[in-house]
Amino acid sequence: MDQLSFEGRVAVVTGAGRGIGRAHARLLAERGAKVVVNDLGGSMAGEGTDAGPAQKVVDAIVAAGGEAVADTHDVSTEAGGKAIVDAALEAFGRIDIVVNNAGIIRWAGLPEVDLDNLERHLAVHLLGSFNTMKAAWPHFVEQGYGRVVLTTSAGVFGLDNNLSYAAAKGGVIGLARSARLAGEAHGIKVNVIAPAALTRMGGIEDEAAADAAAQQAGMTSEAVSPMVAYLAHEDCPVNGEIYAAGAGRFSRFFIGSTPGYVHEGGLASVEDVAGNWDAINDEKGYYVPSDLMAWTGAFLGHQFAEKPGTEGTEAS
């Protein structure tokens, strides 16, 4: 297989001053992309600012022969998202790829988690993904091409002290699934990555210590980036999908539905639900809907199936 190149492409990577985002930015630059390295430079909890991390990554990319500029705008604001995309346009004249990686984490679960905790996670993870993607969208439409990679987490499967983070990451999935439908006619693909790596977000605040632990466990940030680069490439064959990557393993997450139980003969009772619980939960024959309309067609298919005495009728 020929080496996949990003020559002529311009990428924005948010949260790219450290860890996973840094690995994404460096790999894209190594493959020829011009990169905007965005990072507010705050703490793991999203406090403070520091221009140093983004600039340090840019310096490393330039020293290796690549092209990059640093950006320190805040993804959680609409103005910040626009400014990040504008940085790409001003420095390189176009925008082809947005990798939304910026995030925070403030560990908390019920009952102690408060509204501020939830709102801060939604602002950075969900609104941050929305703000940068929306700012880039008109440029993607105009050129008939764009790639977006959003970041979710295996945390959506559930962790008791990680409620706000998981809620925000679940929202990212819904954002991507709807955005990909809007982008299909314009050559825009929107996919999602769930990284498996040891970083500061995993609870090791010291960056050097986190990197050392990741090396020892074989869970480096660099092991995630090949999947992100493929999803960001013009050859990417999928749209609206979710992939996990880390420690040498690459896999797909998906949202499926069981065939379930179909009640006939009037309105079902609570007892009908209880009595058919095994059938409702049986995963045999599950399917993976491509979108809401596909699920609706499958879920309500029995309503429109031809029944005795209904030949020739049409569903309205």
C-alpha positions as CSV (number, residue, x, y, z in Angstrom):
1,M,0.0,0.0,0.0
2,D,1.3,3.5,-0.8
3,Q,2.0,5.7,2.1
4,L,-1.0,7.9,3.0
5,S,0.0,11.5,2.7
6,F,-1.5,14.8,3.8
7,E,0.4,17.0,1.5
8,G,-1.6,20.1,0.6
9,R,-4.0,19.6,3.5
10,V,-4.4,21.9,6.5
11,A,-5.4,20.5,9.9
12,V,-6.6,22.0,13.1
13,V,-6.0,19.9,16.2
14,T,-7.4,21.2,19.5
15,G,-6.0,20.3,22.8
16,A,-2.7,19.5,21.0
17,G,-0.2,20.9,23.5
18,R,0.1,17.6,25.4
19,G,-0.7,14.0,25.3
20,I,-3.0,12.6,22.7
21,G,-3.6,15.8,20.8
22,R,0.1,16.4,20.6
23,A,0.6,12.9,19.1
24,H,-2.2,13.6,16.5
25,A,-0.6,17.0,15.5
26,R,2.9,15.5,15.1
27,L,1.7,12.6,13.0
28,L,-0.3,14.7,10.7
29,A,2.6,17.1,10.3
30,E,5.0,14.2,9.6
31,R,2.7,13.1,6.8
32,G,2.8,16.5,5.2
33,A,-0.2,18.4,6.7
34,K,0.2,22.0,7.8
35,V,-1.1,22.1,11.4
36,V,-2.7,24.6,13.7
37,V,-1.7,23.4,17.2
38,N,-4.5,24.7,19.5
39,D,-4.2,24.5,23.3
40,L,-5.4,26.8,26.0
41,G,-2.7,25.4,28.2
42,G,-4.8,25.0,31.3
43,S,-4.8,22.3,34.0
44,M,-6.4,18.9,33.7
45,A,-9.5,20.5,35.3
46,G,-9.5,23.3,32.8
47,E,-8.1,26.1,35.0
48,G,-5.6,28.7,33.9
49,T,-3.8,29.3,30.6
50,D,-0.3,28.8,29.3
51,A,0.9,29.5,25.7
52,G,3.9,27.2,26.3
53,P,2.5,23.8,25.5
54,A,1.2,24.7,22.1
55,Q,4.3,26.5,21.1
56,K,6.5,23.7,22.3
57,V,4.7,21.3,19.9
58,V,5.0,23.8,17.0
59,D,8.7,24.1,17.7
60,A,9.1,20.3,17.5
61,I,7.1,20.1,14.3
62,V,9.1,22.9,12.6
63,A,12.4,21.4,13.9
64,A,11.4,18.1,12.1
65,G,10.8,20.0,8.9
66,G,7.1,20.4,9.2
67,E,4.8,23.5,9.1
68,A,2.7,24.5,12.1
69,V,1.4,27.5,14.0
70,A,0.3,27.8,17.7
71,D,-3.1,28.9,18.8
72,T,-4.4,29.4,22.4
73,H,-8.0,30.3,21.9
74,D,-10.7,28.6,24.0
75,V,-12.8,26.0,22.2
76,S,-15.7,26.4,24.6
77,T,-16.7,29.8,23.2
78,E,-18.2,30.5,19.8
79,A,-15.6,33.2,19.2
80,G,-12.8,30.9,20.2
81,G,-13.9,28.2,17.8
82,K,-14.0,30.8,15.0
83,A,-10.6,32.2,15.9
84,I,-9.0,28.7,15.8
85,V,-10.3,28.1,12.3
86,D,-9.4,31.7,11.3
87,A,-5.8,30.9,12.4
88,A,-5.6,28.1,9.8
89,L,-7.0,30.4,7.1
90,E,-4.6,33.2,7.9
91,A,-1.5,31.0,8.2
92,F,-2.2,28.5,5.4
93,G,-5.1,29.8,3.3
94,R,-7.5,26.9,3.8
95,I,-8.9,24.3,6.3
96,D,-9.4,20.7,5.4
97,I,-9.3,18.8,8.8
98,V,-10.6,19.5,12.3
99,V,-9.6,17.1,15.0
100,N,-11.4,18.0,18.2
101,N,-9.4,16.6,21.0
102,A,-9.5,19.4,23.7
103,G,-11.0,18.2,27.0
104,I,-11.0,18.5,30.8
105,I,-11.9,16.2,33.6
106,R,-13.2,16.9,37.1
107,W,-13.9,13.6,38.8
108,A,-17.3,13.5,40.5
109,G,-20.5,11.4,40.6
110,L,-23.9,11.4,42.2
111,P,-24.8,12.8,44.6
112,E,-21.9,15.2,45.1
113,V,-21.5,16.3,41.4
114,D,-22.9,19.8,40.9
115,L,-24.3,21.7,37.9
116,D,-21.1,23.7,37.4
117,N,-19.2,20.4,37.0
118,L,-21.6,19.2,34.3
119,E,-21.7,22.6,32.5
120,R,-17.9,22.9,32.3
121,H,-17.6,19.4,30.7
122,L,-20.3,20.2,28.3
123,A,-18.7,23.5,27.4
124,V,-15.3,22.1,26.6
125,H,-16.1,18.6,25.1
126,L,-19.5,19.1,23.5
127,L,-19.7,22.8,22.7
128,G,-16.0,22.9,21.9
129,S,-16.5,20.2,19.3
130,F,-19.5,22.1,18.0
131,N,-17.8,25.5,17.9
132,T,-14.8,24.5,15.9
133,M,-16.7,22.2,13.5
134,K,-19.4,24.8,12.8
135,A,-16.7,27.5,12.1
136,A,-15.0,25.2,9.6
137,W,-18.2,23.9,8.0
138,P,-18.8,26.8,5.5
139,H,-15.3,26.4,4.2
140,F,-15.7,22.6,3.8
141,V,-19.0,23.2,1.9
142,E,-17.4,25.8,-0.4
143,Q,-14.5,23.5,-1.3
144,G,-16.6,20.3,-1.4
145,Y,-14.3,18.5,1.1
146,G,-13.7,18.2,4.8
147,R,-12.8,15.8,7.5
148,V,-13.8,16.0,11.2
149,V,-12.7,13.7,13.9
150,L,-14.4,14.2,17.3
151,T,-13.3,12.6,20.5
152,T,-15.5,10.5,22.7
153,S,-14.5,8.0,25.5
154,A,-15.1,4.5,26.7
155,G,-16.4,6.4,29.7
156,V,-19.8,6.4,28.0
157,F,-20.1,2.8,29.1
158,G,-20.3,4.1,32.7
159,L,-18.1,4.9,35.6
160,D,-19.6,6.0,38.9
161,N,-17.3,9.0,39.6
162,N,-17.2,10.3,36.0
163,L,-20.8,11.4,35.3
164,S,-20.2,14.8,33.7
165,Y,-17.3,13.6,31.5
166,A,-19.4,10.6,30.3
167,A,-22.5,12.8,29.6
168,A,-20.4,15.2,27.5
169,K,-18.7,12.4,25.6
170,G,-22.1,10.8,24.9
171,G,-23.3,14.1,23.4
172,V,-20.3,14.1,21.1
173,I,-21.6,10.9,19.5
174,G,-25.0,12.3,18.8
175,L,-23.3,15.5,17.4
176,A,-21.3,13.4,15.0
177,R,-24.1,11.1,13.9
178,S,-26.3,14.1,12.9
179,A,-23.4,16.2,11.4
180,R,-22.4,13.4,9.0
181,L,-25.8,13.5,7.4
182,A,-25.5,17.2,6.8
183,G,-22.0,16.7,5.3
184,E,-22.6,13.8,3.0
185,A,-23.7,15.9,0.0
186,H,-20.6,18.1,0.4
187,G,-17.8,15.6,0.7
188,I,-17.6,16.1,4.4
189,K,-17.0,13.1,6.7
190,V,-17.5,13.2,10.5
191,N,-16.2,10.3,12.6
192,V,-15.4,9.7,16.3
193,I,-12.4,8.3,18.2
194,A,-12.4,6.8,21.6
195,P,-8.7,6.8,22.7
196,A,-7.2,4.2,25.1
197,A,-4.1,5.8,26.4
198,L,-2.5,6.8,29.7
199,T,-2.4,10.6,30.0
200,R,-2.9,13.4,32.5
201,M,-6.6,12.8,32.1
202,G,-6.2,9.4,33.6
203,G,-5.2,10.9,36.9
204,I,-1.5,11.5,36.6
205,E,-1.2,15.3,36.7
206,D,2.5,15.4,36.1
207,E,3.1,15.2,32.3
208,A,6.5,13.5,32.5
209,A,5.1,10.9,35.0
210,A,2.1,10.3,32.8
211,D,4.3,9.8,29.7
212,A,6.6,7.3,31.6
213,A,3.6,5.4,32.9
214,A,2.2,5.2,29.4
215,Q,5.4,3.9,28.0
216,Q,5.6,1.2,30.7
217,A,2.0,0.1,30.2
218,G,2.2,0.2,26.4
219,M,-0.6,2.7,26.3
220,T,1.1,5.7,24.6
221,S,-0.8,8.5,22.9
222,E,1.1,7.8,19.7
223,A,-0.7,4.4,19.6
224,V,-4.0,6.2,19.1
225,S,-3.0,8.6,16.3
226,P,-2.9,6.2,13.3
227,M,-6.6,5.7,13.5
228,V,-7.2,9.4,13.8
229,A,-5.0,10.1,10.8
230,Y,-6.9,7.5,8.7
231,L,-10.3,9.0,9.7
232,A,-8.9,12.4,8.8
233,H,-7.5,11.3,5.4
234,E,-9.2,11.7,2.0
235,D,-9.3,7.9,1.6
236,C,-11.4,7.5,4.8
237,P,-14.2,5.1,3.7
238,V,-16.7,5.7,6.6
239,N,-18.9,8.5,7.9
240,G,-20.6,8.8,11.3
241,E,-18.7,5.9,12.8
242,I,-17.0,5.4,16.2
243,Y,-13.6,3.7,16.6
244,A,-11.5,2.8,19.6
245,A,-7.7,2.8,19.4
246,G,-4.9,2.2,21.8
247,A,-2.2,-0.2,22.9
248,G,-2.0,-1.8,19.5
249,R,-5.7,-2.6,19.2
250,F,-8.1,-0.9,16.8
251,S,-11.9,-1.6,17.0
252,R,-15.3,-0.2,16.3
253,F,-18.0,0.9,18.7
254,F,-21.6,0.9,17.4
255,I,-25.1,1.6,18.5
256,G,-27.3,-1.5,17.9
257,S,-30.9,-2.5,18.5
258,T,-32.4,-5.9,19.3
259,P,-35.4,-7.1,17.2
260,G,-37.3,-7.2,20.5
261,Y,-40.8,-8.4,21.1
262,V,-43.8,-7.4,19.1
263,H,-47.1,-7.4,20.9
264,E,-50.3,-8.1,18.9
265,G,-53.9,-7.8,19.8
266,G,-54.4,-4.3,21.3
267,L,-52.4,-2.3,23.7
268,A,-49.7,-4.1,25.7
269,S,-49.9,-4.3,29.4
270,V,-47.1,-4.0,32.0
271,E,-47.4,-7.7,32.4
272,D,-46.9,-8.3,28.7
273,V,-43.6,-6.3,29.0
274,A,-42.5,-8.3,32.0
275,G,-43.5,-11.6,30.5
276,N,-41.5,-11.0,27.4
277,W,-38.4,-9.5,29.0
278,D,-36.0,-12.1,27.7
279,A,-37.2,-11.6,24.1
280,I,-36.9,-7.8,24.5
281,N,-33.3,-8.2,25.6
282,D,-32.2,-11.1,23.3
283,E,-29.3,-9.8,21.2
284,K,-29.7,-12.5,18.6
285,G,-30.4,-10.9,15.2
286,Y,-29.5,-7.4,16.4
287,Y,-29.0,-4.7,13.8
288,V,-27.0,-1.5,13.5
289,P,-29.1,1.4,12.2
290,S,-27.4,3.9,9.9
291,D,-29.5,6.8,11.2
292,L,-32.8,7.6,12.9
293,M,-34.9,6.9,9.9
294,A,-33.3,3.5,9.4
295,W,-34.1,2.6,13.0
296,T,-37.6,3.9,12.7
297,G,-38.2,1.8,9.6
298,A,-37.0,-1.3,11.3
299,F,-38.7,-0.7,14.6
300,L,-42.0,0.1,13.1
301,G,-41.7,-2.4,10.2
302,H,-44.3,-4.7,11.7
303,Q,-46.9,-1.9,11.6
304,F,-46.6,-1.7,7.8
305,A,-46.1,-5.3,7.0
306,E,-48.8,-6.8,4.8
307,K,-51.5,-8.5,6.9
308,P,-54.5,-10.6,6.0
309,G,-57.3,-8.3,4.8
310,T,-55.0,-5.3,4.3
311,E,-53.8,-6.0,0.7
312,G,-53.5,-2.9,-1.3
313,T,-53.4,-0.4,1.6
314,E,-50.6,2.1,2.0
315,A,-49.0,3.4,5.1
316,S,-49.4,7.2,5.5
